[in-house]
């Protein structure tokens, strides 16, 4: 699990937006980087 400051997270989300990612995709990618899993999701959904 990686640690990021809120400024680093915001910078990452801004970069994702510039790449054309949707907000949901950007958050999903950020959660993946941080090693977080959305509550109620299975490990298979988390690996997608």
N, C-alpha and C positions, 0 to 999 in steps of 0.2 A: 504494500500500500504506500503510495506516494503522498507527501504532504505538499500543499500549495497554500499560499496566502490568498486572501480574497482578491487582491489586485492581480495576481497571476491567473486566478480562475476567470476574472473578467476579461483579461487580455486574451486568454484562450478562447473564450466564447466570442469575442470580437473577431478573432482570426477565423473561427469557424463560420461566422456570418459572412465574412469577406469571401470565403471559399464557396459560399452558396448553400451551406448546410441549413436545414430547417432548425428551429429552436429546439425541437424535440431531439433531433439527431445530435445536436451540439451538446445538450445536457446528457444524453445517453453516452456519448463518447467521453465526456468529462467524468461521469460516474465510473466508467470502465477504467480510466486512467487512475482514479482515486481508489479503485477496488471496492466501490460501493454497489449494493444491489437494492433495487427498488423493493420495498416491503411487499410481501405476498408473491413475488416472482420466483420462479423455479431456477435452479442452477443452469438449466438448458436455455432459458430465456436470457439469462445474464450473459451467457457466452455468445449469443447471437450478435 
